[in-house]
């Protein structure tokens, strides 16, 4: 296979209109199958329900003064969001490897 078949970026050619859905499906799958991911989401939601000002701050981008207790809870929420992002990034990395493997097999770059 000649390299000229790879002149157009793969993502732009095949996934431009559906890339967001592709990523969203990966995250939905994490919610269904990854216990740590589910627990992080549940714990974050519990804190946001317990401290409604945090939800306003994080989701609605509202500015406000926070109590010491709210600041402590905010710190926990931010750590949970970091943990969630790390799990997402690992999953995206692994999915990218998987997609590359099947793409390379299909294009006969590997046998």
N, CA, C and O of each residue as an XYZ file, in Angstrom:
444
protein
N       0.853     -1.170      0.000
C       0.000      0.000      0.000
C       0.896      1.230      0.000
O       1.861      1.303      0.761
N       0.577      2.186     -0.848
C       1.423      3.379     -0.922
C       1.058      4.369      0.178
O      -0.072      4.395      0.667
N       2.029      5.169      0.547
C       1.831      6.170      1.596
C       0.838      7.248      1.163
O       0.264      7.924      2.017
N       0.622      7.426     -0.143
C      -0.290      8.470     -0.615
C      -1.708      8.269     -0.101
O      -2.471      9.231     -0.012
N      -2.072      7.041      0.237
C      -3.406      6.791      0.775
C      -3.567      7.385      2.178
O      -4.683      7.448      2.696
N      -2.477      7.815      2.790
C      -2.527      8.379      4.136
C      -2.366      9.893      4.145
O      -2.120     10.486      5.195
N      -2.504     10.527      2.970
C      -2.328     11.975      2.885
C      -3.355     12.741      3.707
O      -3.019     13.759      4.311
N      -4.595     12.275      3.742
C      -5.632     12.957      4.517
C      -5.608     12.410      5.942
O      -5.460     11.205      6.146
N      -5.752     13.296      6.924
C      -5.787     12.806      8.307
C      -6.968     11.861      8.528
O      -8.087     12.148      8.102
N      -6.715     10.752      9.185
C      -7.734      9.737      9.412
C      -8.946     10.298     10.146
O     -10.082     10.056      9.738
N      -8.722     11.034     11.209
C      -9.824     11.561     12.010
C     -10.700     12.501     11.184
O     -11.926     12.410     11.243
N     -10.090     13.398     10.418
C     -10.870     14.339      9.616
C     -11.675     13.617      8.539
O     -12.804     14.003      8.240
N     -11.103     12.590      7.969
C     -11.765     11.879      6.886
C     -12.935     11.037      7.384
O     -14.000     11.021      6.766
N     -12.742     10.342      8.494
C     -13.738      9.364      8.914
C     -14.548      9.738     10.150
O     -15.673      9.264     10.311
N     -14.006     10.568     11.014
C     -14.675     10.796     12.288
C     -15.040     12.247     12.559
O     -15.495     12.563     13.658
N     -14.859     13.128     11.606
C     -15.100     14.544     11.855
C     -16.501     14.789     12.422
O     -16.657     15.534     13.390
N     -17.505     14.174     11.833
C     -18.881     14.406     12.275
C     -19.268     13.580     13.494
O     -20.235     13.910     14.181
N     -18.528     12.513     13.768
C     -18.931     11.595     14.826
C     -17.909     11.450     15.947
O     -18.087     10.617     16.835
N     -16.864     12.231     15.923
C     -15.801     12.066     16.907
C     -16.302     12.310     18.329
O     -15.942     11.570     19.245
N     -17.129     13.338     18.525
C     -17.684     13.619     19.847
C     -18.500     12.458     20.379
O     -18.407     12.116     21.558
N     -19.295     11.854     19.520
C     -20.085     10.688     19.923
C     -19.182      9.508     20.268
O     -19.449      8.765     21.213
N     -18.124      9.347     19.501
C     -17.154      8.276     19.744
C     -16.569      8.415     21.153
O     -16.496      7.439     21.899
N     -16.154      9.632     21.511
C     -15.583      9.887     22.835
C     -16.647      9.707     23.914
O     -16.388      9.101     24.954
N     -17.843     10.234     23.664
C     -18.940     10.111     24.622
C     -19.259      8.643     24.909
O     -19.498      8.269     26.057
N     -19.263      7.824     23.875
C     -19.530      6.396     24.058
C     -18.477      5.737     24.947
O     -18.789      4.850     25.741
N     -17.250      6.173     24.806
C     -16.176      5.630     25.655
C     -16.463      5.968     27.118
O     -16.309      5.114     27.992
N     -16.881      7.210     27.390
C     -17.145      7.618     28.762
C     -18.391      6.933     29.325
O     -18.426      6.595     30.508
N     -19.408      6.728     28.496
C     -20.607      6.004     28.934
C     -20.222      4.571     29.302
O     -20.699      4.024     30.296
N     -19.362      3.980     28.493
C     -18.900      2.624     28.768
C     -18.126      2.564     30.089
O     -18.244      1.595     30.839
N     -17.344      3.593     30.364
C     -16.627      3.645     31.645
C     -17.620      3.654     32.809
O     -17.419      2.962     33.807
N     -18.693      4.441     32.675
C     -19.708      4.508     33.742
C     -20.340      3.145     33.991
O     -20.690      2.820     35.126
N     -20.486      2.359     32.952
C     -21.120      1.053     33.078
C     -20.170     -0.001     33.639
O     -20.592     -0.866     34.408
N     -18.883      0.061     33.262
C     -17.988     -1.062     33.526
C     -16.857     -0.801     34.518
O     -16.257     -1.749     35.024
N     -16.557      0.456     34.803
C     -15.425      0.754     35.673
C     -15.932      1.183     37.050
O     -16.499      2.264     37.205
N     -15.723      0.330     38.034
C     -16.228      0.574     39.380
C     -15.630      1.841     39.996
O     -16.349      2.619     40.622
N     -14.332      2.054     39.826
C     -13.686      3.250     40.368
C     -14.287      4.525     39.760
O     -14.536      5.505     40.462
N     -14.511      4.491     38.462
C     -15.087      5.638     37.753
C     -16.490      5.932     38.293
O     -16.836      7.084     38.554
N     -17.286      4.879     38.455
C     -18.646      5.048     39.006
C     -18.604      5.629     40.413
O     -19.392      6.512     40.752
N     -17.685      5.129     41.226
C     -17.574      5.615     42.605
C     -17.161      7.087     42.651
O     -17.660      7.850     43.478
N     -16.259      7.475     41.772
C     -15.828      8.877     41.716
C     -17.010      9.774     41.364
O     -17.218     10.811     41.993
N     -17.776      9.375     40.365
C     -18.942     10.164     39.952
C     -19.957     10.257     41.087
O     -20.497     11.330     41.355
N     -20.215      9.138     41.748
C     -21.175      9.115     42.850
C     -20.716      9.998     44.006
O     -21.514     10.742     44.576
N     -19.448      9.916     44.347
C     -18.912     10.720     45.454
C     -18.952     12.215     45.124
O     -19.282     13.043     45.974
N     -18.614     12.541     43.887
C     -18.665     13.941     43.451
C     -20.105     14.466     43.526
O     -20.342     15.566     44.024
N     -21.052     13.684     43.034
C     -22.457     14.095     43.062
C     -22.959     14.268     44.484
O     -23.719     15.194     44.769
N     -22.541     13.386     45.375
C     -22.933     13.482     46.784
C     -22.446     14.805     47.378
O     -23.191     15.485     48.084
N     -21.206     15.162     47.094
C     -20.663     16.429     47.601
C     -21.383     17.637     46.985
O     -21.659     18.618     47.676
N     -21.679     17.557     45.697
C     -22.369     18.685     45.049
C     -23.794     18.834     45.553
O     -24.317     19.948     45.598
N     -24.432     17.737     45.932
C     -25.777     17.816     46.521
C     -25.708     18.367     47.940
O     -26.572     19.136     48.361
N     -24.697     17.975     48.655
C     -24.526     18.427     50.039
C     -24.133     19.905     50.106
O     -24.484     20.607     51.055
N     -23.399     20.368     49.089
C     -22.926     21.750     49.039
C     -23.364     22.394     47.717
O     -22.586     22.451     46.765
N     -24.604     22.876     47.666
C     -25.144     23.430     46.418
C     -24.330     24.595     45.852
O     -24.320     24.806     44.639
N     -23.652     25.345     46.707
C     -22.819     26.446     46.199
C     -21.685     25.935     45.306
O     -21.250     26.622     44.381
N     -21.223     24.739     45.595
C     -20.155     24.167     44.777
C     -20.660     23.865     43.365
O     -19.952     24.078     42.381
N     -21.879     23.373     43.285
C     -22.456     23.107     41.961
C     -22.582     24.408     41.173
O     -22.270     24.464     39.984
N     -23.046     25.454     41.862
C     -23.174     26.765     41.199
C     -21.807     27.262     40.725
O     -21.678     27.808     39.630
N     -20.811     27.068     41.551
C     -19.456     27.515     41.219
C     -18.876     26.729     40.044
O     -18.336     27.309     39.101
N     -18.994     25.412     40.113
C     -18.367     24.548     39.111
C     -19.169     24.488     37.812
O     -18.608     24.638     36.726
N     -20.467     24.272     37.922
C     -21.273     24.043     36.721
C     -21.832     25.322     36.116
O     -21.970     25.426     34.897
N     -22.156     26.300     36.964
C     -22.777     27.532     36.460
C     -21.800     28.694     36.397
O     -22.146     29.777     35.924
N     -20.576     28.472     36.873
C     -19.524     29.486     36.826
C     -19.900     30.748     37.607
O     -19.537     31.861     37.225
N     -20.633     30.554     38.703
C     -21.011     31.684     39.558
C     -19.923     31.933     40.596
O     -19.359     30.992     41.155
N     -19.636     33.191     40.847
C     -18.668     33.554     41.882
C     -19.393     33.771     43.197
O     -20.505     34.298     43.227
N     -18.751     33.360     44.287
C     -19.337     33.541     45.616
C     -18.292     33.251     46.677
O     -17.280     32.602     46.415
N     -18.552     33.739     47.865
C     -17.695     33.411     49.004
C     -18.089     32.023     49.503
O     -19.267     31.665     49.516
N     -17.088     31.250     49.910
C     -17.343     29.908     50.426
C     -16.900     29.810     51.872
O     -15.935     30.449     52.291
N     -17.618     29.007     52.619
C     -17.219     28.740     54.004
C     -16.001     27.818     53.994
O     -15.650     27.263     52.952
N     -15.356     27.655     55.149
C     -14.208     26.749     55.243
C     -14.612     25.322     54.884
O     -13.872     24.593     54.223
N     -15.786     24.950     55.331
C     -16.298     23.606     55.037
C     -16.514     23.423     53.529
O     -16.198     22.369     52.978
N     -17.047     24.438     52.876
C     -17.261     24.383     51.431
C     -15.925     24.346     50.673
O     -15.800     23.655     49.663
N     -14.943     25.085     51.162
C     -13.620     25.072     50.528
C     -13.000     23.680     50.634
O     -12.388     23.191     49.684
N     -13.161     23.056     51.779
C     -12.655     21.699     51.971
C     -13.360     20.730     51.024
O     -12.719     19.877     50.410
N     -14.672     20.866     50.910
C     -15.438     20.015     49.994
C     -15.044     20.294     48.545
O     -14.966     19.370     47.736
N     -14.796     21.556     48.215
C     -14.370     21.921     46.868
C     -13.039     21.240     46.533
O     -12.844     20.744     45.423
N     -12.146     21.226     47.492
C     -10.861     20.559     47.296
C     -11.070     19.079     46.986
O     -10.410     18.528     46.105
N     -11.982     18.439     47.705
C     -12.279     17.023     47.457
C     -12.876     16.829     46.068
O     -12.508     15.897     45.352
N     -13.806     17.718     45.688
C     -14.436     17.620     44.366
C     -13.387     17.772     43.269
O     -13.400     17.027     42.289
N     -12.487     18.726     43.428
C     -11.449     18.940     42.417
C     -10.516     17.731     42.305
O     -10.088     17.373     41.208
N     -10.206     17.112     43.431
C      -9.388     15.886     43.407
C     -10.137     14.758     42.697
O      -9.552     14.003     41.920
N     -11.431     14.655     42.971
C     -12.238     13.632     42.302
C     -12.284     13.874     40.794
O     -12.195     12.931     40.008
N     -12.422     15.125     40.398
C     -12.440     15.455     38.975
C     -11.106     15.106     38.319
O     -11.076     14.640     37.180
N     -10.008     15.330     39.034
C      -8.681     14.935     38.519
C      -8.591     13.421     38.368
O      -8.102     12.918     37.356
N      -9.071     12.692     39.387
C      -9.047     11.230     39.331
C      -9.885     10.727     38.154
O      -9.488      9.803     37.446
N     -11.035     11.341     37.960
C     -11.919     10.974     36.848
C     -11.222     11.219     35.512
O     -11.285     10.386     34.608
N     -10.568     12.354     35.397
C      -9.879     12.696     34.155
C      -8.740     11.721     33.862
O      -8.519     11.355     32.708
N      -8.027     11.306     34.885
C      -6.937     10.339     34.699
C      -7.482      9.020     34.159
O      -6.898      8.434     33.246
N      -8.594      8.551     34.716
C      -9.207      7.311     34.228
C      -9.646      7.484     32.777
O      -9.446      6.587     31.958
N     -10.242      8.630     32.454
C     -10.671      8.894     31.076
C      -9.480      8.906     30.122
O      -9.539      8.323     29.039
N      -8.409      9.566     30.525
C      -7.232      9.659     29.661
C      -6.600      8.296     29.426
O      -6.170      7.995     28.312
N      -6.540      7.470     30.463
C      -6.005      6.114     30.296
C      -6.872      5.315     29.328
O      -6.359      4.608     28.461
N      -8.185      5.436     29.482
C      -9.099      4.707     28.601
C      -8.977      5.190     27.159
O      -8.986      4.383     26.229
N      -8.864      6.506     26.972
C      -8.695      7.055     25.628
C      -7.384      6.585     25.004
O      -7.338      6.271     23.814
N      -6.334      6.536     25.791
C      -5.043      6.053     25.306
C      -5.156      4.603     24.840
O      -4.717      4.253     23.745
N      -5.750      3.768     25.690
C      -5.901      2.360     25.340
C      -6.809      2.176     24.128
O      -6.552      1.326     23.276
N      -7.865      2.970     24.056
C      -8.770      2.879     22.900
C      -8.048      3.317     21.630
O      -8.258      2.742     20.562
N      -7.207      4.324     21.746
C      -6.433      4.768     20.594
C      -5.510      3.677     20.086
O      -5.375      3.481     18.878
N      -4.880      2.972     21.004
C      -4.019      1.850     20.618
C      -4.851      0.785     19.903
O      -4.439      0.249     18.874
N      -6.011      0.488     20.455
C      -6.902     -0.517     19.862
C      -7.325     -0.104     18.456
O      -7.250     -0.901     17.521
N      -7.767      1.137     18.310
C      -8.211      1.630     17.004
C      -7.061      1.627     15.997
O      -7.254      1.289     14.829
N      -5.868      2.005     16.452
C      -4.703      1.995     15.556
C      -4.394      0.579     15.107
O      -4.081      0.355     13.938
N      -4.476     -0.375     16.017
C      -4.218     -1.769     15.668
C      -5.163     -2.237     14.559
O      -4.722     -2.791     13.552
N      -6.462     -2.010     14.751
C      -7.424     -2.451     13.739
C      -7.260     -1.691     12.428
O      -7.450     -2.258     11.353
N      -6.912     -0.419     12.513
C      -6.665      0.367     11.304
C      -5.448     -0.182     10.563
O      -5.476     -0.329      9.341
N      -4.388     -0.484     11.297
C      -3.177     -1.026     10.677
C      -3.436     -2.406     10.066
O      -2.902     -2.725      9.004
N      -4.249     -3.219     10.732
C      -4.607     -4.517     10.177
C      -5.416     -4.339      8.901
O      -5.151     -5.005      7.900
N      -6.391     -3.455      8.929
C      -7.264     -3.238      7.772
C      -6.481     -2.711      6.562
O      -6.758     -3.084      5.422
N      -5.526     -1.862      6.819
C      -4.738     -1.272      5.729
C      -3.500     -2.105      5.405
O      -2.672     -1.718      4.581
N      -3.392     -3.249      6.067
C      -2.310     -4.215      5.829
C      -0.923     -3.654      6.156
O       0.077     -4.100      5.593
N      -0.866     -2.699      7.044
C       0.424     -2.232      7.534
C       1.030     -3.317      8.409
O       2.246     -3.512      8.426
N       0.154     -4.034      9.148
C       0.591     -5.216      9.902
C      -0.265     -6.389      9.448
O      -1.371     -6.206      8.940
N       0.239     -7.547      9.629
C      -0.490     -8.763      9.213
C      -1.144     -9.402     10.400
O      -1.802    -10.432     10.261
